Amino acid sequence: MARTDIGGQAVIEGVMMKGRKLYAVAVRKPDGEIEVDVQDTKSILDRYKVLRLPILRGIAVFIESLTLGVKTLSYSAEIFGDEEEVEESKFEKWLMEKLGDKAEKFLIGATMCVSFVLAIGIFMVLPMLISTLFKNFIDSSFVLNLVEGALRIFIFLGYMKLVTCMKDIQRTFQYHGAEHKTINCLEQEKELTVENVRSCTRLHKSCGTSFLFVVMIVSILVFSLFTTQNVWLRMVTRIVMVPVVAGISYEFIRWARKADSNKLAELLSKPGMWLQREFTTIEPDDEQIEVAIAAIKGVLDNEHAEGSAKKCNC
């Protein structure tokens, strides 16, 4: 039976792959070696069964994915730059003195909070504030919400266009393509070789990019239920309802991945697939595919082993 429970993300000069109980990060070091770090992972869904309910599981998975994403990005930056001597800043030294081993968790948490606040501010609150400029011309709150949604999508696409112009981001998007190709190869039950992976598509229905685009669309539908013209109430509803929007979006992505032959799922997945094709995935080279294969094999080869956490150079 084909595996459909492995996901991943691109990191700095590498790929992270995550299974049910393990995740593996493979990074191409400056000397050409591929270092693979395999770690156990425990989902909050396993500890609290109530979080397995629809919508709630989407919120939990979103938070876990964000946490793991920041952690693995930090790890890949450290591995890729480990040949350079970088002196710790005064803040880092102070943090280590005060928090010790907990300093890394604090930094990851702080990074997540800042990223979340910026994302909410730019993609949720800003479009709402801009839409209020049309309040004197549009009497209908429903229509105003549609204008806000259109602005949200426009800002999101503009942001994606800007980041794709950065050279380092383009390499990350190549690794993103390698990640998708490798997962598609696994789901098609082909042998994980460079040649087989190369022949697979770089697009995938359950991509985080597709998820973000679905969030944009779902937010229009959800926010249209709140018809207040009060700016402060509109702002509060945008912030408070973000977890709900994320939960609903997750359920759609989950359904679309399982309903592979469903025509409706295919139709509704097209905007996200277009976004991947035009912005967030680029065809990888063979060396990048090798890294993605090393990451997914790090999960597959170790998921039945005891004490699985390990590192290896390939």
C-alpha positions as YAML, in Angstrom:
chain: A
units: angstrom
residues:
- id: 1
  name: MET
  ca: [0.00, 0.00, 0.00]
- id: 2
  name: ALA
  ca: [1.34, 3.42, -0.99]
- id: 3
  name: ARG
  ca: [2.62, 5.66, 1.81]
- id: 4
  name: THR
  ca: [0.71, 8.93, 2.07]
- id: 5
  name: ASP
  ca: [1.63, 9.86, 5.63]
- id: 6
  name: ILE
  ca: [5.01, 11.48, 4.98]
- id: 7
  name: GLY
  ca: [5.34, 15.22, 4.56]
- id: 8
  name: GLY
  ca: [8.24, 17.62, 4.55]
- id: 9
  name: GLN
  ca: [9.65, 21.03, 3.84]
- id: 10
  name: ALA
  ca: [12.69, 22.62, 2.29]
- id: 11
  name: VAL
  ca: [15.36, 23.99, 4.63]
- id: 12
  name: ILE
  ca: [18.65, 25.79, 3.99]
- id: 13
  name: GLU
  ca: [20.54, 23.62, 1.46]
- id: 14
  name: GLY
  ca: [18.45, 20.65, 2.45]
- id: 15
  name: VAL
  ca: [15.16, 18.90, 3.06]
- id: 16
  name: MET
  ca: [13.23, 17.79, 6.14]
- id: 17
  name: MET
  ca: [10.95, 14.75, 5.93]
- id: 18
  name: LYS
  ca: [8.50, 13.76, 8.68]
- id: 19
  name: GLY
  ca: [6.73, 10.48, 9.29]
- id: 20
  name: ARG
  ca: [4.42, 9.36, 12.10]
- id: 21
  name: LYS
  ca: [7.12, 9.01, 14.76]
- id: 22
  name: LEU
  ca: [10.32, 10.38, 13.19]
- id: 23
  name: TYR
  ca: [11.63, 13.28, 11.23]
- id: 24
  name: ALA
  ca: [14.89, 13.49, 9.31]
- id: 25
  name: VAL
  ca: [16.79, 16.56, 8.13]
- id: 26
  name: ALA
  ca: [19.30, 16.11, 5.31]
- id: 27
  name: VAL
  ca: [21.66, 19.01, 4.55]
- id: 28
  name: ARG
  ca: [24.34, 19.30, 1.87]
- id: 29
  name: LYS
  ca: [27.40, 20.65, 3.65]
- id: 30
  name: PRO
  ca: [29.87, 23.01, 1.92]
- id: 31
  name: ASP
  ca: [32.32, 20.09, 1.47]
- id: 32
  name: GLY
  ca: [29.69, 18.13, -0.51]
- id: 33
  name: GLU
  ca: [28.76, 15.63, 2.20]
- id: 34
  name: ILE
  ca: [25.12, 15.07, 3.09]
- id: 35
  name: GLU
  ca: [24.53, 15.08, 6.82]
- id: 36
  name: VAL
  ca: [21.32, 13.42, 7.98]
- id: 37
  name: ASP
  ca: [19.89, 13.97, 11.45]
- id: 38
  name: VAL
  ca: [17.06, 11.63, 12.49]
- id: 39
  name: GLN
  ca: [15.01, 12.45, 15.56]
- id: 40
  name: ASP
  ca: [11.97, 11.03, 17.33]
- id: 41
  name: THR
  ca: [8.90, 13.22, 17.33]
- id: 42
  name: LYS
  ca: [5.75, 12.97, 19.42]
- id: 43
  name: SER
  ca: [2.57, 14.65, 18.33]
- id: 44
  name: ILE
  ca: [0.29, 16.42, 20.78]
- id: 45
  name: LEU
  ca: [-2.51, 14.52, 19.02]
- id: 46
  name: ASP
  ca: [-1.24, 11.33, 20.64]
- id: 47
  name: ARG
  ca: [-1.42, 12.86, 24.13]
- id: 48
  name: TYR
  ca: [-4.81, 14.55, 23.87]
- id: 49
  name: LYS
  ca: [-7.43, 12.58, 21.92]
- id: 50
  name: VAL
  ca: [-9.80, 15.54, 21.82]
- id: 51
  name: LEU
  ca: [-7.36, 17.26, 19.44]
- id: 52
  name: ARG
  ca: [-7.99, 14.54, 16.87]
- id: 53
  name: LEU
  ca: [-11.43, 15.97, 16.19]
- id: 54
  name: PRO
  ca: [-11.93, 17.82, 12.87]
- id: 55
  name: ILE
  ca: [-10.83, 21.48, 12.89]
- id: 56
  name: LEU
  ca: [-8.99, 21.00, 16.22]
- id: 57
  name: ARG
  ca: [-6.51, 18.60, 14.63]
- id: 58
  name: GLY
  ca: [-5.83, 21.16, 11.91]
- id: 59
  name: ILE
  ca: [-4.99, 23.83, 14.50]
- id: 60
  name: ALA
  ca: [-2.72, 21.40, 16.39]
- id: 61
  name: VAL
  ca: [-0.94, 20.22, 13.23]
- id: 62
  name: PHE
  ca: [-0.44, 23.82, 12.08]
- id: 63
  name: ILE
  ca: [1.24, 24.80, 15.37]
- id: 64
  name: GLU
  ca: [3.38, 21.65, 15.40]
- id: 65
  name: SER
  ca: [4.43, 22.18, 11.78]
- id: 66
  name: LEU
  ca: [5.40, 25.77, 12.47]
- id: 67
  name: THR
  ca: [7.45, 24.73, 15.52]
- id: 68
  name: LEU
  ca: [9.25, 21.93, 13.68]
- id: 69
  name: GLY
  ca: [9.81, 24.16, 10.66]
- id: 70
  name: VAL
  ca: [11.59, 26.85, 12.69]
- id: 71
  name: LYS
  ca: [13.62, 24.21, 14.54]
- id: 72
  name: THR
  ca: [14.82, 22.43, 11.39]
- id: 73
  name: LEU
  ca: [15.56, 25.69, 9.59]
- id: 74
  name: SER
  ca: [17.76, 26.70, 12.52]
- id: 75
  name: TYR
  ca: [19.50, 23.31, 12.44]
- id: 76
  name: SER
  ca: [20.15, 23.47, 8.68]
- id: 77
  name: ALA
  ca: [21.60, 26.98, 8.98]
- id: 78
  name: GLU
  ca: [23.93, 25.73, 11.70]
- id: 79
  name: ILE
  ca: [25.06, 22.68, 9.69]
- id: 80
  name: PHE
  ca: [25.52, 24.52, 6.40]
- id: 81
  name: GLY
  ca: [27.55, 27.25, 8.08]
- id: 82
  name: ASP
  ca: [29.43, 25.04, 10.55]
- id: 83
  name: GLU
  ca: [32.77, 25.55, 8.81]
- id: 84
  name: GLU
  ca: [32.65, 29.26, 9.50]
- id: 85
  name: GLU
  ca: [33.65, 30.59, 12.88]
- id: 86
  name: VAL
  ca: [30.81, 32.83, 13.99]
- id: 87
  name: GLU
  ca: [31.25, 34.66, 17.26]
- id: 88
  name: GLU
  ca: [28.24, 34.63, 19.54]
- id: 89
  name: SER
  ca: [26.55, 37.97, 20.10]
- id: 90
  name: LYS
  ca: [26.28, 39.51, 23.57]
- id: 91
  name: PHE
  ca: [22.57, 38.69, 23.58]
- id: 92
  name: GLU
  ca: [23.25, 35.02, 22.75]
- id: 93
  name: LYS
  ca: [25.87, 34.80, 25.51]
- id: 94
  name: TRP
  ca: [23.49, 36.41, 28.00]
- id: 95
  name: LEU
  ca: [20.70, 34.05, 26.96]
- id: 96
  name: MET
  ca: [22.94, 31.01, 27.42]
- id: 97
  name: GLU
  ca: [23.99, 32.21, 30.86]
- id: 98
  name: LYS
  ca: [20.39, 32.76, 31.97]
- id: 99
  name: LEU
  ca: [18.60, 29.85, 30.30]
- id: 100
  name: GLY
  ca: [21.31, 27.28, 29.56]
- id: 101
  name: ASP
  ca: [19.93, 24.39, 27.51]
- id: 102
  name: LYS
  ca: [16.54, 26.10, 27.29]
- id: 103
  name: ALA
  ca: [17.96, 29.00, 25.28]
- id: 104
  name: GLU
  ca: [17.33, 27.26, 21.95]
- id: 105
  name: LYS
  ca: [13.69, 26.55, 22.82]
- id: 106
  name: PHE
  ca: [13.26, 30.18, 23.88]
- id: 107
  name: LEU
  ca: [14.67, 31.43, 20.56]
- id: 108
  name: ILE
  ca: [12.45, 29.07, 18.57]
- id: 109
  name: GLY
  ca: [9.41, 30.21, 20.55]
- id: 110
  name: ALA
  ca: [10.31, 33.88, 20.11]
- id: 111
  name: THR
  ca: [10.86, 33.40, 16.37]
- id: 112
  name: MET
  ca: [7.49, 31.68, 16.06]
- id: 113
  name: CYS
  ca: [5.70, 34.46, 17.93]
- id: 114
  name: VAL
  ca: [7.29, 37.21, 15.84]
- id: 115
  name: SER
  ca: [6.57, 35.32, 12.59]
- id: 116
  name: PHE
  ca: [2.97, 34.71, 13.61]
- id: 117
  name: VAL
  ca: [2.36, 38.33, 14.59]
- id: 118
  name: LEU
  ca: [3.87, 39.58, 11.32]
- id: 119
  name: ALA
  ca: [1.85, 37.12, 9.26]
- id: 120
  name: ILE
  ca: [-1.40, 38.08, 10.99]
- id: 121
  name: GLY
  ca: [-0.57, 41.76, 10.64]
- id: 122
  name: ILE
  ca: [0.36, 41.64, 6.95]
- id: 123
  name: PHE
  ca: [-2.11, 39.10, 5.58]
- id: 124
  name: MET
  ca: [-5.12, 39.49, 7.88]
- id: 125
  name: VAL
  ca: [-5.21, 42.91, 9.55]
- id: 126
  name: LEU
  ca: [-3.63, 45.03, 6.77]
- id: 127
  name: PRO
  ca: [-6.15, 44.01, 4.05]
- id: 128
  name: MET
  ca: [-8.98, 44.70, 6.51]
- id: 129
  name: LEU
  ca: [-7.63, 48.18, 7.27]
- id: 130
  name: ILE
  ca: [-7.17, 48.98, 3.57]
- id: 131
  name: SER
  ca: [-10.71, 47.77, 2.82]
- id: 132
  name: THR
  ca: [-12.12, 50.35, 5.29]
- id: 133
  name: LEU
  ca: [-11.06, 53.04, 2.79]
- id: 134
  name: PHE
  ca: [-13.92, 51.81, 0.59]
- id: 135
  name: LYS
  ca: [-16.49, 52.01, 3.41]
- id: 136
  name: ASN
  ca: [-17.92, 55.31, 2.15]
- id: 137
  name: PHE
  ca: [-18.51, 53.81, -1.30]
- id: 138
  name: ILE
  ca: [-19.72, 50.33, -0.31]
- id: 139
  name: ASP
  ca: [-22.70, 49.96, 2.00]
- id: 140
  name: SER
  ca: [-22.78, 46.15, 2.09]
- id: 141
  name: SER
  ca: [-20.55, 44.51, 4.72]
- id: 142
  name: PHE
  ca: [-20.58, 41.33, 2.64]
- id: 143
  name: VAL
  ca: [-19.20, 43.14, -0.41]
- id: 144
  name: LEU
  ca: [-16.63, 44.89, 1.79]
- id: 145
  name: ASN
  ca: [-15.49, 41.48, 3.02]
- id: 146
  name: LEU
  ca: [-15.08, 40.36, -0.59]
- id: 147
  name: VAL
  ca: [-12.96, 43.44, -1.31]
- id: 148
  name: GLU
  ca: [-10.88, 42.63, 1.77]
- id: 149
  name: GLY
  ca: [-10.43, 39.05, 0.56]
- id: 150
  name: ALA
  ca: [-9.32, 40.22, -2.88]
- id: 151
  name: LEU
  ca: [-6.79, 42.57, -1.25]
- id: 152
  name: ARG
  ca: [-5.54, 39.71, 0.94]
- id: 153
  name: ILE
  ca: [-4.90, 37.50, -2.09]
- id: 154
  name: PHE
  ca: [-3.26, 40.40, -3.96]
- id: 155
  name: ILE
  ca: [-0.89, 41.13, -1.05]
- id: 156
  name: PHE
  ca: [-0.09, 37.42, -0.67]
- id: 157
  name: LEU
  ca: [0.72, 36.99, -4.38]
- id: 158
  name: GLY
  ca: [2.77, 40.19, -4.36]
- id: 159
  name: TYR
  ca: [4.75, 38.91, -1.39]
- id: 160
  name: MET
  ca: [5.37, 35.56, -3.13]
- id: 161
  name: LYS
  ca: [6.54, 37.37, -6.28]
- id: 162
  name: LEU
  ca: [9.00, 39.48, -4.30]
- id: 163
  name: VAL
  ca: [10.58, 36.57, -2.41]
- id: 164
  name: THR
  ca: [11.05, 34.55, -5.61]
- id: 165
  name: CYS
  ca: [13.43, 37.25, -6.86]
- id: 166
  name: MET
  ca: [15.93, 36.39, -4.10]
- id: 167
  name: LYS
  ca: [18.68, 34.00, -5.17]
- id: 168
  name: ASP
  ca: [18.83, 32.13, -1.85]
- id: 169
  name: ILE
  ca: [15.07, 31.67, -1.88]
- id: 170
  name: GLN
  ca: [15.26, 30.27, -5.41]
- id: 171
  name: ARG
  ca: [17.62, 27.54, -4.18]
- id: 172
  name: THR
  ca: [15.23, 26.80, -1.32]
- id: 173
  name: PHE
  ca: [12.41, 26.49, -3.85]
- id: 174
  name: GLN
  ca: [14.55, 23.99, -5.79]
- id: 175
  name: TYR
  ca: [14.85, 21.89, -2.64]
- id: 176
  name: HIS
  ca: [11.09, 22.35, -2.22]
- id: 177
  name: GLY
  ca: [10.65, 20.84, -5.67]
- id: 178
  name: ALA
  ca: [12.99, 17.98, -4.75]
- id: 179
  name: GLU
  ca: [10.95, 17.30, -1.61]
- id: 180
  name: HIS
  ca: [7.70, 17.07, -3.60]
- id: 181
  name: LYS
  ca: [9.22, 14.90, -6.30]
- id: 182
  name: THR
  ca: [10.57, 12.45, -3.74]
- id: 183
  name: ILE
  ca: [7.27, 12.20, -1.87]
- id: 184
  name: ASN
  ca: [5.42, 11.70, -5.16]
- id: 185
  name: CYS
  ca: [7.88, 8.94, -6.08]
- id: 186
  name: LEU
  ca: [7.21, 7.22, -2.74]
- id: 187
  name: GLU
  ca: [3.44, 7.55, -3.12]
- id: 188
  name: GLN
  ca: [3.65, 6.04, -6.61]
- id: 189
  name: GLU
  ca: [5.52, 3.09, -5.05]
- id: 190
  name: LYS
  ca: [8.58, 3.55, -7.24]
- id: 191
  name: GLU
  ca: [12.10, 2.81, -6.10]
- id: 192
  name: LEU
  ca: [13.73, 5.89, -4.58]
- id: 193
  name: THR
  ca: [16.42, 6.55, -7.17]
- id: 194
  name: VAL
  ca: [17.48, 9.88, -8.67]
- id: 195
  name: GLU
  ca: [16.18, 8.81, -12.08]
- id: 196
  name: ASN
  ca: [12.74, 7.81, -10.76]
- id: 197
  name: VAL
  ca: [12.40, 10.92, -8.59]
- id: 198
  name: ARG
  ca: [13.44, 13.16, -11.48]
- id: 199
  name: SER
  ca: [10.55, 11.83, -13.58]
- id: 200
  name: CYS
  ca: [7.92, 12.75, -10.95]
- id: 201
  name: THR
  ca: [6.07, 16.07, -10.78]
- id: 202
  name: ARG
  ca: [7.30, 18.80, -8.45]
- id: 203
  name: LEU
  ca: [3.70, 19.65, -7.48]
- id: 204
  name: HIS
  ca: [1.78, 18.13, -4.56]
- id: 205
  name: LYS
  ca: [-1.79, 18.65, -3.31]
- id: 206
  name: SER
  ca: [-0.91, 18.80, 0.37]
- id: 207
  name: CYS
  ca: [1.90, 21.33, 0.01]
- id: 208
  name: GLY
  ca: [2.14, 24.07, 2.62]
- id: 209
  name: THR
  ca: [1.93, 26.61, -0.20]
- id: 210
  name: SER
  ca: [-1.43, 25.18, -1.25]
- id: 211
  name: PHE
  ca: [-2.47, 25.29, 2.40]
- id: 212
  name: LEU
  ca: [-1.68, 29.01, 2.62]
- id: 213
  name: PHE
  ca: [-3.65, 29.74, -0.54]
- id: 214
  name: VAL
  ca: [-6.60, 27.73, 0.79]
- id: 215
  name: VAL
  ca: [-6.36, 29.81, 3.98]
- id: 216
  name: MET
  ca: [-6.76, 32.94, 1.84]
- id: 217
  name: ILE
  ca: [-9.92, 31.55, 0.22]
- id: 218
  name: VAL
  ca: [-11.43, 30.07, 3.40]
- id: 219
  name: SER
  ca: [-10.83, 33.36, 5.23]
- id: 220
  name: ILE
  ca: [-13.10, 35.12, 2.73]
- id: 221
  name: LEU
  ca: [-15.89, 32.62, 3.41]
- id: 222
  name: VAL
  ca: [-15.46, 32.63, 7.20]
- id: 223
  name: PHE
  ca: [-15.07, 36.40, 7.61]
- id: 224
  name: SER
  ca: [-18.12, 37.01, 5.40]
- id: 225
  name: LEU
  ca: [-20.22, 35.63, 8.29]
- id: 226
  name: PHE
  ca: [-19.24, 38.67, 10.38]
- id: 227
  name: THR
  ca: [-21.02, 41.69, 8.96]
- id: 228
  name: THR
  ca: [-20.06, 44.35, 11.49]
- id: 229
  name: GLN
  ca: [-18.78, 47.67, 10.17]
- id: 230
  name: ASN
  ca: [-16.93, 48.46, 13.42]
- id: 231
  name: VAL
  ca: [-13.20, 48.50, 12.63]
- id: 232
  name: TRP
  ca: [-12.10, 47.18, 16.03]
- id: 233
  name: LEU
  ca: [-14.59, 44.31, 16.00]
- id: 234
  name: ARG
  ca: [-13.54, 43.42, 12.46]
- id: 235
  name: MET
  ca: [-9.90, 43.38, 13.56]
- id: 236
  name: VAL
  ca: [-10.61, 41.20, 16.60]
- id: 237
  name: THR
  ca: [-12.62, 38.68, 14.56]
- id: 238
  name: ARG
  ca: [-9.77, 38.42, 12.01]
- id: 239
  name: ILE
  ca: [-7.27, 37.60, 14.75]
- id: 240
  name: VAL
  ca: [-9.51, 35.31, 16.81]
- id: 241
  name: MET
  ca: [-10.79, 33.32, 13.82]
- id: 242
  name: VAL
  ca: [-7.35, 32.58, 12.34]
- id: 243
  name: PRO
  ca: [-7.08, 29.18, 14.15]
- id: 244
  name: VAL
  ca: [-10.54, 28.23, 12.88]
- id: 245
  name: VAL
  ca: [-9.62, 29.23, 9.33]
- id: 246
  name: ALA
  ca: [-6.40, 27.17, 9.61]
- id: 247
  name: GLY
  ca: [-8.38, 24.18, 10.93]
- id: 248
  name: ILE
  ca: [-10.92, 24.27, 8.09]
- id: 249
  name: SER
  ca: [-8.13, 24.69, 5.51]
- id: 250
  name: TYR
  ca: [-6.30, 21.67, 6.92]
- id: 251
  name: GLU
  ca: [-9.44, 19.52, 6.60]
- id: 252
  name: PHE
  ca: [-9.74, 20.48, 2.93]
- id: 253
  name: ILE
  ca: [-6.09, 19.73, 2.18]
- id: 254
  name: ARG
  ca: [-6.38, 16.41, 4.04]
- id: 255
  name: TRP
  ca: [-9.45, 15.47, 2.05]
- id: 256
  name: ALA
  ca: [-7.93, 16.55, -1.28]
- id: 257
  name: ARG
  ca: [-4.85, 14.39, -0.67]
- id: 258
  name: LYS
  ca: [-6.94, 11.28, 0.06]
- id: 259
  name: ALA
  ca: [-9.53, 11.92, -2.69]
- id: 260
  name: ASP
  ca: [-6.90, 11.68, -5.39]
- id: 261
  name: SER
  ca: [-9.32, 10.71, -8.18]
- id: 262
  name: ASN
  ca: [-12.14, 13.03, -7.11]
- id: 263
  name: LYS
  ca: [-12.91, 15.61, -9.81]
- id: 264
  name: LEU
  ca: [-14.09, 18.22, -7.29]
- id: 265
  name: ALA
  ca: [-10.92, 17.82, -5.20]
- id: 266
  name: GLU
  ca: [-8.85, 18.18, -8.34]
- id: 267
  name: LEU
  ca: [-10.72, 21.32, -9.41]
- id: 268
  name: LEU
  ca: [-10.49, 22.98, -5.98]
- id: 269
  name: SER
  ca: [-6.78, 22.10, -5.72]
- id: 270
  name: LYS
  ca: [-5.88, 23.86, -8.97]
- id: 271
  name: PRO
  ca: [-5.21, 27.36, -7.47]
- id: 272
  name: GLY
  ca: [-2.74, 25.90, -4.95]
- id: 273
  name: MET
  ca: [-1.07, 23.78, -7.63]
- id: 274
  name: TRP
  ca: [-0.79, 26.88, -9.84]
- id: 275
  name: LEU
  ca: [0.87, 28.76, -6.97]
- id: 276
  name: GLN
  ca: [3.43, 25.97, -6.57]
- id: 277
  name: ARG
  ca: [4.14, 25.87, -10.31]
- id: 278
  name: GLU
  ca: [4.50, 29.63, -10.71]
- id: 279
  name: PHE
  ca: [6.17, 30.61, -7.43]
- id: 280
  name: THR
  ca: [7.28, 28.15, -4.77]
- id: 281
  name: THR
  ca: [8.76, 25.13, -6.54]
- id: 282
  name: ILE
  ca: [11.57, 25.04, -9.08]
- id: 283
  name: GLU
  ca: [12.95, 21.98, -10.87]
- id: 284
  name: PRO
  ca: [15.86, 20.66, -8.74]
- id: 285
  name: ASP
  ca: [19.17, 19.28, -9.94]
- id: 286
  name: ASP
  ca: [20.31, 15.71, -9.24]
- id: 287
  name: GLU
  ca: [22.36, 16.71, -6.20]
- id: 288
  name: GLN
  ca: [19.33, 18.33, -4.59]
- id: 289
  name: ILE
  ca: [17.27, 15.22, -5.35]
- id: 290
  name: GLU
  ca: [19.95, 13.12, -3.62]
- id: 291
  name: VAL
  ca: [19.48, 15.22, -0.48]
- id: 292
  name: ALA
  ca: [15.70, 14.74, -0.54]
- id: 293
  name: ILE
  ca: [16.14, 10.98, -0.99]
- id: 294
  name: ALA
  ca: [18.57, 10.89, 1.94]
- id: 295
  name: ALA
  ca: [15.99, 12.68, 4.11]
- id: 296
  name: ILE
  ca: [13.10, 10.37, 3.27]
- id: 297
  name: LYS
  ca: [15.28, 7.28, 3.66]
- id: 298
  name: GLY
  ca: [16.33, 8.63, 7.05]
- id: 299
  name: VAL
  ca: [12.69, 8.27, 8.09]
- id: 300
  name: LEU
  ca: [11.94, 4.98, 6.34]
- id: 301
  name: ASP
  ca: [15.12, 3.20, 7.46]
- id: 302
  name: ASN
  ca: [14.75, 4.18, 11.11]
- id: 303
  name: GLU
  ca: [11.03, 4.24, 11.87]
- id: 304
  name: HIS
  ca: [11.03, 0.68, 13.24]
- id: 305
  name: ALA
  ca: [14.31, 0.99, 15.15]
- id: 306
  name: GLU
  ca: [14.65, 1.60, 18.87]
- id: 307
  name: GLY
  ca: [16.53, 4.72, 20.00]
- id: 308
  name: SER
  ca: [16.29, 6.13, 16.51]
- id: 309
  name: ALA
  ca: [17.95, 9.53, 17.01]
- id: 310
  name: LYS
  ca: [21.21, 9.56, 15.08]
- id: 311
  name: LYS
  ca: [23.33, 11.44, 12.59]
- id: 312
  name: CYS
  ca: [25.17, 10.20, 9.55]
- id: 313
  name: ASN
  ca: [27.23, 11.60, 6.70]
- id: 314
  name: CYS
  ca: [26.36, 10.32, 3.24]
...
